[in-house]
Amino acid sequence: MRLKADLTLLFVALLWGFGFLAQSAAAGEVGALLFNGARWLLGALVMLPLVKFRLQVTKESLPWMMVAGFVLFLGGGLQQTGLEFTTVGNAGFITGIYVVLIPILLTIFWREKISHLIWAAAATTAVGVYFLSMGGPIKLNIGDLLMLLGAFMWAFHVIVIGKAVKLVPVLHFVIGQNIFCGILNLIFGLIFQSDTLPALIPNWISILYLSLVSTAIGFTLQAYGQRHAPPADAAIILSMEAVFAALIGWLFLKEQLTLLQILGCGLIFAAIVFSQVITIRQNKFDETQMVEINH
């Protein structure tokens, strides 16, 4: 079961990596809010047959759906807007920072302790983001900044998913969060970006891919994977999304990275892997201690 969960999450990372390509194609043409509204609502619609069009919303599941949907609303909006100003490769690597942010957020909001080595990994990530954002001349790319803010939202989302799937039915939860996220995007999109509404039709392929593959399939498989894979496994495997995004940007969009940016990517990826190795070893140490205590 654990091996299946790990392979499932790796597949999700690949789907999301290709998702950056679809998002990049529509960025700048369709307002981010309207684009995401169409994506999430269509993603929820195609999933309704899986629950026989009977969505179960209970007092226990509704708060989880709303919180997850709101975080997706923020993360998706920041990511889609950021893609107007940065490359697919940059977007993928900076989004991958959420893996390092997760233990930091758990410490701040859930009072969980993390080692000094994790903080070192976080600092290394910050240096990597700086190099990646500069790209040679000293300048700040607003798209990279938006991606970084979005990374915080994705970190919160992974935390919420990890807690929610152990308490509520997975399919109903995923559909509920998608609907809530889609409605928020649609409302604000019609208010602030109605002039880009006609551009939805020419970009139907991007919307269809993100709705069916990244949203309906990807987020559902993520939820199922996180039910069976330990958090450390899930985080490091999902971080491969950044690697896939960079490779896809290089293969399909002919995006180039300077040596400084490549160094930044290397630092970010190294920090991601390093932080998860530490977590895995700590978990094994805790398990060993527990066994010794029981004996």
GUDO-936873 format. One line per 2 residues: number of its first residue (from 1); their letters; for each residue z, x, y of C-alpha. Coordinates in Angstrom, 3 decimals, padded with zeros to 6 digits, m for minus. Layout:
NUM) A) Z/X/Y | ...
//
This chain:
1) MR) 000.000/000.000/000.000 | 000.827/002.834/002.391
3) LK) m002.480/004.605/001.691 | m004.380/001.361/002.294
5) AD) m002.503/000.873/005.560 | m003.344/004.407/006.728
7) LT) m007.032/003.996/005.861 | m007.045/000.613/007.601
9) LL) m005.656/002.122/010.805 | m008.200/004.972/010.649
11) FV) m010.963/002.381/010.405 | m009.467/000.573/013.405
13) AL) m009.538/003.826/015.405 | m013.249/004.200/014.610
15) LW) m013.984/000.613/015.689 | m012.113/001.109/018.950
17) GF) m013.901/004.411/019.558 | m017.249/002.605/019.438
19) GF) m015.683/m000.066/021.648 | m015.653/002.415/024.543
21) LA) m019.445/002.601/024.262 | m019.772/m001.180/024.574
23) QS) m017.300/m001.312/027.464 | m019.056/001.496/029.297
25) AA) m022.401/m000.320/029.057 | m021.010/m003.338/030.914
27) AG) m018.706/m001.529/033.336 | m019.828/m001.929/036.940
29) EV) m022.048/m004.941/036.167 | m019.497/m007.557/035.104
31) GA) m016.099/m007.927/036.726 | m013.461/m006.453/034.402
33) LL) m011.440/m009.683/034.410 | m014.360/m011.957/033.521
35) FN) m015.634/m009.492/030.932 | m012.241/m009.320/029.228
37) GA) m011.773/m013.080/029.491 | m014.983/m013.650/027.540
39) RW) m014.076/m010.911/025.066 | m010.580/m012.135/024.202
41) LL) m011.338/m015.858/024.141 | m014.400/m015.410/021.932
43) GA) m012.372/m013.082/019.720 | m009.728/m015.795/019.311
45) LV) m012.367/m018.468/018.683 | m013.991/m016.637/015.775
47) ML) m010.557/m016.141/014.195 | m009.522/m019.817/014.282
49) PL) m011.324/m020.655/010.992 | m009.024/m018.132/009.279
51) VK) m006.064/m020.415/010.046 | m008.102/m023.602/009.424
53) FR) m008.098/m024.330/013.178 | m004.342/m024.967/013.025
55) LQ) m002.637/m022.405/015.218 | 001.107/m022.317/014.574
57) VT) 003.072/m021.744/017.757 | 006.854/m021.815/017.347
59) KE) 009.802/m021.079/019.608 | 010.111/m017.742/017.827
61) SL) 006.439/m016.714/017.971 | 005.496/m017.974/021.466
63) PW) 007.436/m015.306/023.426 | 005.872/m012.541/021.291
65) MM) 002.379/m013.985/021.834 | 002.908/m014.220/025.592
67) VA) 004.370/m010.734/025.977 | 001.654/m009.123/023.838
69) GF) m001.055/m011.115/025.623 | 000.236/m010.132/029.062
71) VL) 000.373/m006.437/028.124 | m003.183/m006.678/026.756
73) FL) m004.238/m008.340/030.023 | m002.940/m005.390/032.036
75) GG) m004.128/m002.684/029.635 | m007.585/m004.150/029.152
77) GL) m008.102/m004.713/032.886 | m007.095/m001.178/033.786
79) QQ) m009.264/000.281/031.025 | m012.381/m001.739/031.809
81) TG) m012.092/m001.045/035.544 | m011.461/002.656/034.929
83) LE) m014.671/002.951/032.922 | m016.610/002.289/036.131
85) FT) m015.444/005.662/037.453 | m014.971/007.955/034.445
87) TV) m016.746/008.946/031.240 | m016.299/007.526/027.753
89) GN) m014.905/010.858/026.559 | m012.312/011.023/029.322
91) AG) m011.398/007.385/028.772 | m010.833/007.895/025.061
93) FI) m008.673/010.986/025.398 | m006.561/009.657/028.270
95) TG) m006.025/006.363/026.459 | m004.789/008.420/023.486
97) IY) m001.831/009.544/025.586 | m000.104/006.293/024.639
99) VV) 000.862/007.939/021.349 | 003.057/010.424/023.209
101) LI) 004.302/007.749/025.610 | 005.645/005.552/022.809
103) PI) 008.792/007.611/022.022 | 009.426/008.071/025.750
105) LL) 009.298/004.322/026.391 | 011.477/003.672/023.358
107) TI) 014.061/006.013/024.857 | 013.993/004.416/028.300
109) FW) 013.908/000.745/027.320 | 015.383/000.684/023.810
111) RE) 017.839/003.586/024.166 | 016.381/005.488/021.222
113) KI) 016.978/009.253/021.243 | 014.114/011.728/021.053
115) SH) 014.190/015.501/020.778 | 013.442/018.045/023.492
117) LI) 010.297/018.949/021.557 | 008.907/015.467/022.192
119) WA) 009.498/015.923/025.913 | 007.636/019.243/025.659
121) AA) 004.728/017.414/024.040 | 004.746/014.895/026.873
123) AT) 004.638/017.705/029.454 | 001.737/019.328/027.596
125) TA) m000.087/016.020/027.689 | 000.402/015.790/031.450
127) VG) m001.174/019.251/031.878 | m004.057/018.191/029.642
129) VY) m004.657/015.068/031.717 | m004.679/017.207/034.862
131) FL) m007.348/019.528/033.446 | m009.378/016.628/032.110
133) SM) m009.226/014.765/035.416 | m010.154/017.766/037.551
135) GG) m013.284/018.688/035.611 | m013.815/021.849/037.698
137) PI) m013.385/021.257/041.445 | m009.930/020.048/042.431
139) KL) m010.314/016.300/042.833 | m008.626/013.168/041.534
141) NI) m010.783/010.758/039.575 | m009.564/007.213/040.191
143) GD) m010.986/006.186/036.819 | m008.782/008.717/035.015
145) LL) m005.753/007.446/036.930 | m006.488/003.857/035.903
147) ML) m006.877/004.987/032.296 | m003.501/006.719/032.475
149) LG) m001.822/003.552/033.757 | m003.584/001.649/030.987
151) AF) m002.198/004.110/028.432 | 001.309/002.929/029.353
153) MW) 000.247/m000.642/028.591 | m001.242/000.347/025.215
155) AF) 002.001/002.144/024.371 | 003.977/m001.008/025.146
157) HV) 001.518/m003.020/023.065 | 001.946/m000.835/019.971
159) IV) 005.722/m001.202/020.329 | 005.463/m004.988/020.704
161) IG) 003.091/m005.254/017.733 | 005.408/m003.160/015.567
163) KA) 008.322/m005.486/016.263 | 006.433/m008.798/016.268
165) VK) 004.564/m008.488/012.955 | 007.867/m008.215/011.111
167) LV) 009.046/m011.537/012.541 | 006.027/m013.839/012.917
169) PV) 002.838/m014.642/010.907 | 000.260/m011.961/011.705
171) LH) m002.918/m014.039/012.071 | m001.280/m016.701/014.228
173) FV) 000.329/m014.030/016.375 | m002.947/m012.150/016.936
175) IG) m004.872/m015.325/017.799 | m002.089/m016.453/020.141
177) QN) m002.001/m013.166/022.042 | m005.796/m013.168/022.333
179) IF) m005.833/m016.694/023.761 | m003.090/m015.969/026.293
181) CG) m004.759/m012.708/027.341 | m008.167/m014.389/027.620
183) IL) m006.850/m017.258/029.741 | m005.136/m014.871/032.179
185) NL) m008.339/m012.845/032.537 | m010.484/m015.952/032.977
187) IF) m008.242/m017.479/035.666 | m008.010/m014.341/037.784
189) GL) m011.646/m013.473/037.095 | m012.888/m016.798/038.448
191) IF) m010.707/m016.334/041.523 | m011.574/m012.728/042.366
193) QS) m014.815/m011.860/040.527 | m016.831/m015.079/040.338
195) DT) m019.816/m013.325/041.963 | m020.306/m011.261/038.771
197) LP) m020.304/m014.311/036.485 | m024.130/m014.333/035.988
199) AL) m023.940/m010.741/034.651 | m022.127/m011.952/031.522
201) IP) m025.376/m013.109/029.900 | m027.283/m009.769/030.123
203) NW) m024.238/m008.029/028.644 | m023.811/m010.426/025.728
205) IS) m024.262/m007.672/023.112 | m021.313/m005.671/024.474
207) IL) m019.175/m008.807/024.678 | m020.143/m009.864/021.147
209) YL) m019.278/m006.457/019.676 | m015.922/m006.257/021.422
211) SL) m015.085/m009.870/020.525 | m015.979/m009.688/016.847
213) VS) m015.302/m006.046/016.000 | m012.794/m004.514/018.425
215) TA) m010.779/m007.688/019.061 | m010.998/m010.033/016.064
217) IG) m011.270/m007.362/013.367 | m009.645/m004.376/015.081
219) FT) m006.461/m005.942/016.421 | m005.959/m008.003/013.256
221) LQ) m006.250/m004.933/011.033 | m003.939/m003.041/013.394
223) AY) m001.280/m005.721/012.998 | m001.586/m005.688/009.204
225) GQ) m001.586/m001.895/009.106 | 001.563/m001.659/011.195
227) RH) 003.359/m003.922/008.749 | 003.065/m001.315/006.015
229) AP) 002.545/002.049/007.733 | 005.525/003.878/009.290
231) PA) 005.297/004.134/013.105 | 004.578/007.882/012.969
233) DA) 001.645/007.361/010.614 | 000.268/004.465/012.634
235) AI) 000.459/006.311/015.950 | m001.211/009.530/014.854
237) IL) m003.998/007.725/013.003 | m004.724/005.362/015.904
239) SM) m004.825/008.372/018.232 | m008.064/009.349/016.463
241) EA) m009.648/006.706/018.680 | m009.718/009.376/021.404
243) VF) m011.601/011.814/019.186 | m014.097/009.174/018.093
245) AA) m014.665/008.112/021.710 | m015.407/011.670/022.822
247) LI) m017.829/012.218/019.934 | m019.555/008.904/020.623
249) GW) m019.889/009.708/024.334 | m021.446/013.070/023.436
251) LF) m023.797/011.652/020.772 | m025.011/008.466/022.441
253) LK) m024.454/008.901/026.188 | m025.185/012.645/026.411
255) EQ) m021.896/013.170/028.250 | m020.996/016.798/028.905
257) LT) m017.547/018.359/029.235 | m016.736/021.496/031.217
259) LL) m014.651/024.238/029.632 | m011.664/023.102/031.680
261) QI) m012.090/019.536/030.466 | m012.456/020.698/026.853
263) LG) m009.202/022.628/027.286 | m007.594/019.465/028.650
265) CG) m008.824/017.466/025.652 | m007.460/020.130/023.315
267) LI) m004.040/020.060/024.974 | m003.861/016.255/024.826
269) FA) m004.865/016.117/021.161 | m002.508/018.961/020.261
271) AI) 000.360/017.175/021.997 | m000.439/013.949/020.168
273) VF) m000.460/015.648/016.765 | 002.576/017.792/017.581
275) SQ) 004.668/014.818/018.658 | 003.889/012.928/015.470
277) VI) 004.567/015.915/013.189 | 008.001/016.182/014.791
279) TI) 008.612/012.486/014.200 | 007.531/012.682/010.567
281) RQ) 009.800/015.674/009.877 | 012.697/013.938/011.618
283) NK) 012.199/010.829/009.473 | 012.192/012.959/006.302
285) FD) 015.356/014.726/007.460 | 017.079/011.394/008.120
287) ET) 016.058/010.128/004.667 | 017.435/013.302/003.041
289) QM) 020.704/012.900/004.936 | 020.965/009.274/003.815
291) VE) 020.406/010.231/000.171 | 023.103/012.899/000.383
293) IN) 025.538/010.439/001.927 | 024.847/007.862/m000.796
295) H) 025.489/010.471/m003.495
//
